[in-house]
């Protein structure tokens, strides 16, 4: 595939990308932590002449396969990890790092390309609403609320919560490192850019646009500070520049979750391929799984139900999640024998 906007080639350390046996892009319904991007590149052509603050990541084509838990932005070949946070109808798929696509209306913090490599680019709002990769979008104010309230079930208000502690990367890039990164969101303090060309808050604050306007020229955004546990909701002039976290379009969720369900089905089928039926496991070697006859019937029922959901073109996210829960319960029935060999 040839891209018209190609700037130059880049040379990458470790250009081989390995796809594991499991489905590429595997996600877990209960907040899986995505694999971090591990590509180090040097360019033969540097940044765009029109934008001296360009990141050192130069446009390239996507590799044919890439790391589990990630996707490739076909516009410039950059690879982003993603994480799923939430369950059932509240599940959301978020990029696990800030967007770093070089677009008009974006800059690197302090016009230093190395900051784009670390924190992603800073975008004005008009650019932000249109710059996410295909099948991804800038999250609305409501979508941010879904994330924050899932991460902190005891959320009280936008000024009384502990969501940022759970979303911030456990990294010394924060002035005060209080992040526990419970969900793989890995928020970093990228700071912000002002309409007058100045910059502020690097190492101390991360600020992310929403797609929702508060009024004519003000837009809601979320802010995390190094020494606070809150995810704050505040507004900014749309000419200022903040970071972007894109969220996956919801119409893609079912197909992705079905891929994960299919892997769970195949895994359990493999586990029971040599299982032994026993009343108490006393006659079964310690290296072999056993279940009772009734439990085997329950396991087969769970598999049959999961396969029916997988083959149902109209299956919902909740139905897929329920089928996965039943498979997990069935898997828990398997026990090792107690007979020493």
Phi, psi and omega in degrees: 000128179253132181257133181293335184265018180297133179265306177195167176283164172224153178253129185243138172288127179070057185287353178282128178248124186256129174260121179292173182297330179288166182300135176297137179084027180298138176227152177248143183291340184250069170056056179293152177262119183289155177288137181282147179290132182229068179238128176242124188232151169234145186256149174265359184225359178067196182280175178295137179297332181282342183222089184294348180268013182299148175293161177286353177282118186254151185302132175211167178279154177291142175291160181295328175221156180211187193290148176301139179077028182212166174220162182249130174280109187292348180287328182219003176080005178286147182249133182238134170286158174221159178226150174256126182235125183109173179226157176055225184288349177265001181294138176227145176251115184247145167298142183264013173204164182287149178297142180227035179276128183281103180232153173302135185095010178228156180214166168269147178304131182058021181057031180252113183304331180295332177290328175295322180297326183273314190247356188080179182270162174254133188236144166286163191293320181298327175286319185301321185289348185237005192256352179297153179299164178305133179075013173232161180210162174289127184293143175285170175301319179295321180294325174297319179298320178301314180299308186297319183285334174287316181296323178240090181300340180263018180309132179252313181199178179289349176243009180216080179201170179238025187293324184293327176302321183278344181258338183286142175297143174280083191216144177284001172293338171280138177306314174243111186276097180244004184283141175249347175047054184297336188239008179078014180289327171055049180292135179238157184275079183281354180070198179210165178244145180259161181295340179272005177093000178270168182227155179203161168076010174300143183074347183246332185214144169244133183230130186232128179296150160253172179267006189253123177282142174274318174203195192312307184241014179243143185229140176290140171216166178250142183230139173236133181248151185297327186250022178229151179268348184282150157264110184274145173250119179214181184236158184217150172296136186294350177276345174290169184236127180229172178285168179229133163243118180274151178238146184290140175301135188295334182289352177267348190295316186300314182295322179292317180293327178295323177300319179293321178299318180298320178296321179295320178298310182296323180296314181292321178302319179294321181296324184267003184296334180235023181289150182250137175275126183210162179273326181217359178080000183292337181260011184249131179302154182293345181268000186240142175279150174220156173214164173281168179298318179295321179295323178296322177297320179295321179296314179296325177296318179297319178294315179300318179296317180295320179293325178295319178295316180300322183274354180277114182295339182255014181299140179265167178298320179297319179294321178294316178298320178296319179297320178294321179297320179293324176295320179296320178295322178294319179299325181291344179287337182290130181229149177281146178292169181245004181277118178285134181271000000 
